[in-house]
Amino acid sequence: MDFNKSHSLFEEALRYIPGGVNSPVRSGKAVGTMPIFVKSGKGCHITDVDGNRYVDYVCSWGPLILGHAPDCVLDALRETLPYGTSFGIPTMLEIEMAKKIVEMVPSVEKVRMVNSGTEAVMSAIRLARGYTGRSKVIKFDGCYHGHSDCLLVEAGSGIATLAIPGSPGVPENLVKDTISLPFNNLEAVKKVVQEIGNEVACIILEPVGGNMGVVPPEKGYLEGLRKICDDNGILLIFDEVMTGFRVSKGGAQELYGVYPDITCLGKVIGGGMPVGAYGGSREIMSSIAPEGNVYQAGTLSGNPLAMSAGLAQLKKLSEPGMYEKLEEKSAYLEKGIMNAAKKSGVEVCGNRVGSMGCVFFTRGPVKDFESAKKSDTEKYARFFRGMLEHGVYLAPSQFEAYFVSTAHEEKDLDKTIEAAEKVFKTL
Ligand SMILES: *Cc1c(COP(=O)(O)O)cnc(C)c1O
């Protein structure tokens, strides 16, 4: 396989774009490669500028749950486009989107659209602080909530592999109210809340960790957090930017039957367009301007093209059998890869919830950031490069999820499993 065009484009990109990329993990630094430059995608496949074709498990980092360029999304965009690209004036599509979200996500009664997951979480934190009149925020090591200042503490994702300690440019002042605790450890939360519970505005988490690899909540963990919040006047925020419409139709809250006060959404909700959202009960959401006085705004929020693409995807996902199909495909892939690892004598730990999963190069169990970091990232890098050579595109970092879409067919999954078996043997 040759990557000449990609590599020369990367050289050029480096001259004009910091690190040659518009988001750090894409650079391939963590797996010792240069990025491929993609030309097109259809279904579960992407084709790069050198003409190499891959089965894609990044799926734009989660949004493309129906695969690349699904007809329903392209049709919706074609239908909306001639009317104009942006107004900054209400459109019907925004009501339709809000209704759809309220219908699908159990704890959401009212919702505000924004333009990214980062923005959704940043706004949800402000809302929690405004609503409670408290300032402290409890988050968890390895949970990533976008790149806003106060949440860039022990934050997983790109930060996990790029060794940026928090980040320069984030003043101590802005993180002094952020407390980061180990994931899946209720005792640690109880201890802090016992001391300063009345200063804590919210507890925020990814209900299934997806930015330290994939780490499911242990039995009783989400319930325990819900109770701590209820007992102490603290708001519970689920950052479902990754898990929303992914691990089930109604997200992790529906899957586990634990309901947060505020839900953050992104990724799948936009059908590949830049979209985020945050929502909750009518009472809490009524604190937001202009109904209330917690300010939050956006020039392009509720953008008609983004709304129509997202809506088309959500409607498709609401059809019967979609999540059963995703589960079946994902379980098949996981089983195949775990078998391949066993046959080759490579020690791995597979974690998966629905169509998001991760193969950690460690014996496991992986239940928090600490245990995730025991992974042999050098070995993952070799695995990534080997799979790439076999036409399978995985996330260029150990601490990211693989995503299965409805467009992954059995032959694609088989190809992936066969490739994995060959590559495992070379590790
Ligand atoms: C991706 C992600 C974000 C950030 O979303 P952006 O659209 O990249 O700003 C926030 N939280 C979680 C859980 C995510 O997976």
The ligand as an SDF file (V2000), in Angstrom:
LIG
                    3D

 15 15  0  0  0  0  0  0  0  0999 V2000
  -16.5160   14.2020   21.3000 C   0  0  0  0  0  0  0  0  0  0  0  0
  -16.9290   14.4840   22.6810 C   0  0  0  0  0  0  0  0  0  0  0  0
  -17.0610   15.7940   23.1680 C   0  0  0  0  0  0  0  0  0  0  0  0
  -16.6670   17.0020   22.3490 C   0  0  0  0  0  0  0  0  0  0  0  0
  -17.4500   17.1670   21.2200 O   0  0  0  0  0  0  0  0  0  0  0  0
  -16.8910   18.1170   20.0250 P   0  0  0  0  0  0  0  0  0  0  0  0
  -17.9980   18.1080   19.0420 O   0  0  0  0  0  0  0  0  0  0  0  0
  -15.6240   17.4710   19.5590 O   0  0  0  0  0  0  0  0  0  0  0  0
  -16.6540   19.4450   20.6150 O   0  0  0  0  0  0  0  0  0  0  0  0
  -17.5520   15.9820   24.4280 C   0  0  0  0  0  0  0  0  0  0  0  0
  -17.8810   14.9360   25.2060 N   0  0  0  0  0  0  0  0  0  0  0  0
  -17.7610   13.6650   24.7920 C   0  0  0  0  0  0  0  0  0  0  0  0
  -18.1730   12.5570   25.6830 C   0  0  0  0  0  0  0  0  0  0  0  0
  -17.2650   13.3930   23.5220 C   0  0  0  0  0  0  0  0  0  0  0  0
  -17.1050   12.1190   23.1320 O   0  0  0  0  0  0  0  0  0  0  0  0
  1  2  1  0
  2  3  1  0
  2 14  2  0
  3  4  1  0
  3 10  2  0
  4  5  1  0
  5  6  1  0
  6  7  2  0
  6  8  1  0
  6  9  1  0
 10 11  1  0
 11 12  2  0
 12 13  1  0
 12 14  1  0
 14 15  1  0
M  END
$$$$
